[in-house]
Each structure stands twice: as C-alpha cells, then as structure tokens.
C-alpha cells in the first residue's frame, strides 16, 4: 500500500516526493525543455491534479491526446497550424512531467504507466512525419493534377515516420537485449553509454556534439522545424515549399542518424557482459 499522503499537500511536500533529486538530476533522460523550465512549473499542475480523482495513467492519457493533437494541427493550412502544433507539443511535455509526479505522490508507479508513456511518445513522433507528408500536398487536388508528386511526399512522410520510430526503438532494443541476456538494467547515465574516446566512433561522436541532429527528432523540435519551414513558405509566397524541402532534408539525415546510432551502440559497453 502506498504511504498516506495529505489530501492538500503544500508545494514543498509535493516537491520532496514528486521531484526527488534522482528525478531532477536525470540530465541524460530529461528533455531540455523539462530541465530548463517545465519541471519548475509542472509542480503547480501536479498540485491541482493530486486533489482530483484523476489517476496518473489518466494524466498520461491527456499527454497522449495532446501529442496526437500536434499532427492534427499540422493539417490546418497556413501558419496557424504549425503555431498550434508547437503549443500542443509544449502541452504534451507539460502533462508528461506531471503524470510521473502524480504517480510518485500517490505511490502508483507501474509497468502499465511506463507502457502508456511510451505509446504516447512513439505514436506522437510517428504521426508528425505522416502529417508533414500530408501537409506537403498543399491542396488535396494535387492527387488529381500531379499524383506522382503527391505520392512521393506521402511516401517520404511514411519513410521518415519509420526511421524516427526505428531510431527510438534502438534504445528499447538495448534494454530488451540486456534483460533477455540476464544483465542488470542499464543505468541512465552518460558513462554507461560512453564509447571509448580513442576509437574512431568515439572521435566521430565528439564531432557530432557540434551538430547534434539526433536531438531534433522529438515532437518539440519537429514541430519547431515545421513552423520554421512554414514561415519560409510564407516569406517565399509559395505554399508548403519550405515543408517540402524540410522533408527532403530530414529523410536522408535521419537515415544517417539511425546508422550512427547503431554503430555507437555496437561500439559501446551497453551490450557487453
């Protein structure tokens, strides 16, 4: 049974339980927005939620819905769709901070909650490229006037969705492989994932820090990139031109990121006994 908690906790009581040092120090797992500002304000939402009947998994459900709303927003023509998508991406991470805090306060952490959280992130980040591909059509009439171009953008959106999900799944494959081999859970630290500095892969990884493209594959960064592309289309007075070029750039870049991720995992101690 979870320990008894006050029905109306103070912010200090909430922080002590819901945001312990081991959570606030997870620099390798926290998104930069959480570290920069969301963890500072999520406690206020959590203080409201713990006074309601909503469960931690219910909050995760709100996170999932706000994540899906990012893709739905991108189907709105013009600049307003991407602006709304950026707002929804912030809302998604806001709920993502609070669901774990509610679970820790109530002592209801569970594998089901972790599973739902991963469903939310995987589906959100797979749907965004699909929505980008649809957005690149500009007008549904393109399917009639130039079906080749239409199908190309839809295909590239689907390929990009697959590559983004595959890149995320590589980390899950590491944990699954270690568990199946009877190894302990991999610590969430940079040291546990380090590649020997003197190796070629280690030197390439150090160079990659100057161009951390792999960090642009989260829903927040993707929505910001699409907003920037939409602004470029607006300035050029050519609808969805920027979005199409963004799609052309992202597909080969994310393919390269996948290859680099795979090589880094194989070269690191993560899969060694």
C-alpha positions as CSV (number, residue, x, y, z in Angstrom):
1,X,0.0,0.0,0.0
2,X,1.3,3.5,-0.8
3,X,2.0,5.7,2.2
4,X,-0.7,8.0,3.4
5,X,-0.3,11.5,2.0
6,X,-2.0,14.8,2.9
7,X,-5.1,15.4,0.7
8,X,-4.0,19.0,0.1
9,X,-0.2,19.0,0.1
10,X,2.0,22.1,0.0
11,X,4.3,22.7,-2.9
12,X,7.3,21.8,-0.6
13,X,5.7,18.5,0.3
14,X,5.0,17.7,-3.3
15,X,8.5,18.6,-4.5
16,X,10.1,16.4,-1.8
17,X,8.2,13.3,-3.1
18,X,7.3,14.0,-6.7
19,X,10.5,15.7,-7.7
20,X,13.3,13.9,-5.7
21,X,16.9,14.6,-6.5
22,X,17.2,11.4,-8.6
23,X,14.5,12.8,-10.9
24,X,15.7,16.3,-11.2
25,X,19.3,15.1,-11.9
26,X,18.3,12.8,-14.8
27,X,20.0,15.1,-17.4
28,X,20.5,12.2,-19.7
29,X,16.8,11.3,-19.8
30,X,15.1,14.6,-19.4
31,X,14.2,16.7,-22.4
32,X,15.9,20.1,-22.4
33,X,12.5,21.9,-22.0
34,X,11.8,19.9,-18.8
35,X,15.3,20.7,-17.4
36,X,15.1,24.4,-18.5
37,X,11.5,25.3,-17.4
38,X,8.8,22.6,-17.4
39,X,9.9,20.9,-14.2
40,X,9.8,24.3,-12.5
41,X,6.2,24.8,-13.4
42,X,4.8,21.3,-13.7
43,X,4.6,21.1,-9.9
44,X,1.8,23.7,-10.0
45,X,-0.3,21.5,-12.3
46,X,0.5,18.4,-10.2
47,X,-0.7,20.2,-7.1
48,X,-4.1,20.6,-8.8
49,X,-4.2,17.1,-10.2
50,X,-3.5,15.3,-6.9
51,X,-6.6,16.9,-5.4
52,X,-8.8,15.4,-8.1
53,X,-9.8,11.7,-8.8
54,X,-7.7,11.5,-12.0
55,X,-5.1,8.8,-11.9
56,X,-1.5,9.1,-13.1
57,X,-2.5,7.0,-16.1
58,X,-5.3,9.4,-16.8
59,X,-2.8,12.2,-16.9
60,X,-0.7,10.1,-19.3
61,X,-3.9,9.8,-21.4
62,X,-4.0,13.6,-21.6
63,X,-0.4,13.6,-22.7
64,X,-1.2,11.1,-25.5
65,X,-4.1,13.2,-26.7
66,X,-2.1,16.4,-26.7
67,X,0.7,14.6,-28.6
68,X,-1.8,13.4,-31.3
69,X,-3.1,17.0,-31.5
70,X,0.3,18.1,-32.8
71,X,-0.3,16.1,-36.0
72,X,-3.9,17.1,-36.3
73,X,-2.8,20.8,-36.0
74,X,-0.4,20.4,-38.9
75,X,-3.3,19.6,-41.2
76,X,-4.5,23.2,-40.8
77,X,-3.3,25.3,-43.8
78,X,-1.1,28.3,-43.4
79,X,1.0,29.4,-40.4
80,X,-1.7,28.8,-37.8
81,X,-1.4,25.0,-38.0
82,X,2.3,24.9,-37.1
83,X,1.8,27.5,-34.4
84,X,-0.9,25.4,-32.8
85,X,1.3,22.3,-33.2
86,X,4.2,24.0,-31.2
87,X,1.7,24.9,-28.5
88,X,0.4,21.3,-28.3
89,X,4.0,20.0,-28.2
90,X,4.6,22.1,-25.1
91,X,1.3,20.9,-23.5
92,X,2.3,17.3,-24.2
93,X,5.6,17.6,-22.3
94,X,3.8,19.5,-19.5
95,X,1.5,16.6,-19.0
96,X,4.5,14.2,-19.4
97,X,6.2,15.9,-16.4
98,X,3.1,15.8,-14.3
99,X,2.0,12.2,-14.8
100,X,5.1,10.8,-13.2
101,X,4.8,13.3,-10.4
102,X,1.2,12.3,-9.7
103,X,2.3,8.6,-9.7
104,X,5.2,9.2,-7.3
105,X,3.0,11.2,-4.9
106,X,0.3,8.5,-4.9
107,X,2.8,5.6,-5.0
108,X,1.1,4.2,-8.1
109,X,4.1,3.8,-10.4
110,X,3.5,0.7,-12.6
111,X,4.7,-1.0,-15.8
112,X,1.3,-0.1,-17.3
113,X,2.1,3.6,-16.8
114,X,5.5,3.3,-18.4
115,X,4.0,1.3,-21.3
116,X,1.3,4.1,-21.9
117,X,4.0,6.7,-21.7
118,X,6.0,5.0,-24.5
119,X,2.9,4.5,-26.5
120,X,2.3,8.3,-26.3
121,X,5.8,9.2,-27.4
122,X,6.1,6.6,-30.2
123,X,2.7,7.4,-31.7
124,X,3.2,11.1,-31.5
125,X,6.6,11.1,-33.2
126,X,5.4,8.7,-35.8
127,X,2.3,10.7,-36.7
128,X,4.1,14.0,-37.1
129,X,6.0,13.0,-40.2
130,X,2.9,11.5,-41.7
131,X,1.1,14.8,-41.1
132,X,4.1,16.6,-42.7
133,X,3.7,14.4,-45.8
134,X,0.0,15.2,-46.0
135,X,0.8,18.9,-45.4
136,X,3.2,18.9,-48.3
137,X,0.4,18.1,-50.7
138,X,-0.8,21.7,-50.1
139,X,-4.1,21.0,-51.8
140,X,-5.8,17.7,-52.0
141,X,-6.3,18.4,-55.7
142,X,-2.6,17.6,-56.2
143,X,-3.6,14.0,-56.1
144,X,-5.5,14.6,-59.3
145,X,-3.3,17.1,-61.0
146,X,0.1,15.6,-60.2
147,X,-0.4,12.2,-58.4
148,X,3.3,11.4,-58.8
149,X,4.4,14.3,-56.6
150,X,1.6,13.7,-54.2
151,X,2.5,10.0,-53.7
152,X,6.2,11.0,-53.4
153,X,5.5,13.3,-50.4
154,X,3.2,10.8,-48.8
155,X,5.9,8.1,-49.2
156,X,8.7,10.3,-47.8
157,X,6.5,11.1,-44.8
158,X,5.9,7.4,-44.2
159,X,9.6,6.6,-44.6
160,X,10.5,9.5,-42.2
161,X,8.0,8.1,-39.6
162,X,9.5,4.7,-39.9
163,X,13.1,6.0,-39.4
164,X,12.2,8.1,-36.4
165,X,10.4,5.2,-34.7
166,X,13.4,2.9,-35.6
167,X,15.8,5.3,-34.0
168,X,13.8,5.5,-30.8
169,X,13.4,1.7,-30.8
170,X,17.1,1.1,-30.9
171,X,17.3,2.2,-27.3
172,X,14.5,-0.1,-26.3
173,X,16.2,-3.0,-28.1
174,X,19.3,-2.4,-25.9
175,X,17.2,-2.7,-22.7
176,X,15.3,-5.8,-24.1
177,X,18.5,-7.5,-25.2
178,X,20.2,-6.9,-21.8
179,X,17.1,-8.3,-20.0
180,X,16.9,-11.4,-22.2
181,X,20.7,-12.0,-21.6
182,X,20.1,-11.7,-17.8
183,X,22.0,-8.5,-17.4
184,X,21.1,-5.7,-15.0
185,X,19.2,-2.6,-16.1
186,X,21.4,-0.1,-17.8
187,X,22.0,2.9,-15.6
188,X,20.6,6.2,-17.1
189,X,24.0,7.9,-17.2
190,X,26.3,9.2,-19.9
191,X,29.1,6.9,-18.6
192,X,27.0,3.8,-19.2
193,X,26.6,4.7,-22.9
194,X,30.1,6.0,-23.4
195,X,32.1,4.9,-26.5
196,X,35.9,4.6,-26.0
197,X,37.3,8.1,-26.6
198,X,40.3,6.9,-28.6
199,X,38.3,4.9,-31.1
200,X,37.1,6.2,-34.4
201,X,33.5,6.0,-33.3
202,X,34.4,7.9,-30.1
203,X,36.0,10.7,-32.2
204,X,33.1,10.9,-34.5
205,X,30.7,11.1,-31.6
206,X,32.7,14.1,-30.2
207,X,32.4,15.8,-33.6
208,X,28.6,15.1,-33.6
209,X,28.3,17.2,-30.5
210,X,28.8,20.3,-32.7
211,X,25.9,19.2,-34.9
212,X,23.5,17.2,-32.6
213,X,21.0,16.5,-35.3
214,X,19.7,13.4,-33.4
215,X,18.2,15.8,-30.8
216,X,15.9,17.3,-33.4
217,X,13.7,14.2,-33.6
218,X,11.5,14.9,-30.6
219,X,8.0,16.2,-31.1
220,X,9.0,19.7,-29.8
221,X,11.9,20.1,-32.2
222,X,10.0,18.6,-35.1
223,X,7.1,21.0,-34.6
224,X,9.5,23.9,-34.3
225,X,11.3,22.8,-37.6
226,X,7.9,22.6,-39.3
227,X,7.0,26.1,-38.0
228,X,10.3,27.5,-39.4
229,X,9.6,25.8,-42.7
230,X,6.1,27.2,-42.8
231,X,7.5,30.7,-42.1
232,X,9.9,30.2,-45.0
233,X,7.0,29.2,-47.3
234,X,5.1,32.3,-46.2
235,X,8.1,34.6,-46.9
236,X,8.6,33.0,-50.3
237,X,4.9,33.3,-51.1
238,X,4.9,29.6,-52.2
239,X,2.7,27.4,-50.0
240,X,4.4,24.4,-48.4
241,X,7.6,25.0,-50.3
242,X,9.6,25.1,-47.0
243,X,7.8,22.0,-45.7
244,X,8.7,20.0,-48.8
245,X,12.4,20.9,-48.6
246,X,12.3,20.1,-44.9
247,X,11.0,16.6,-45.8
248,X,13.7,16.2,-48.5
249,X,16.4,17.1,-45.9
250,X,15.0,15.1,-43.0
251,X,14.7,11.7,-44.7
252,X,18.4,11.2,-45.6
253,X,19.6,12.9,-42.4
254,X,17.5,10.6,-40.1
255,X,18.7,7.6,-42.1
256,X,22.3,8.7,-41.3
257,X,21.3,9.2,-37.6
258,X,20.0,5.7,-37.5
259,X,23.2,4.3,-38.9
260,X,25.3,6.3,-36.5
261,X,23.1,5.3,-33.5
262,X,23.5,1.6,-34.5
263,X,27.3,1.9,-34.7
264,X,27.5,3.8,-31.4
265,X,25.5,1.1,-29.6
266,X,27.6,-1.7,-31.0
267,X,30.8,0.1,-30.1
268,X,29.7,1.0,-26.5
269,X,29.7,-1.3,-23.5
270,X,25.9,-1.4,-23.4
271,X,25.6,-4.9,-24.9
272,X,28.6,-6.4,-23.2
273,X,28.5,-8.7,-20.2
